[in-house]
Amino acid sequence: MPINSLMEDDASAKISRAQLWQWIRHPEGNLEDGRKMSADLYRKLLDEELAKLQAAASLISRIDLSARTPAKASFVYVPFQKDGRERV
């Protein structure tokens, strides 16, 4: 699904989601500070980053990062699929 009608953005997002899926499952998927990337940590970091983006986007009224948007949904659900396939 294109993001704002840009297929390049869609391709980049797919690569990012695949990397996140692998990072959560890989035994050596650690942050620079040594914390193991887990589903819970990912959700926490995702919420923090989306809150920052939403605050910045408040200046641009047409951007919506609420829970119902495809952009957020793809990063919330794809990394947790058992096989890493998109079903958003």
Sequence and secondary structure as in RCSB ss.txt:
>XXXX:A:sequence
MPINSLMEDDASAKISRAQLWQWIRHPEGNLEDGRKMSADLYRKLLDEELAKLQAAASLISRIDLSARTPAKASF
VYVPFQKDGRERV
>XXXX:A:secstr
  BTTBHHHHHHHHHHHHHHHHHHHSTT B TTS B  HHHHHHHHHHHHHHHHHHHTTSTT   STTSHHHHHH
HHGGGSTT     
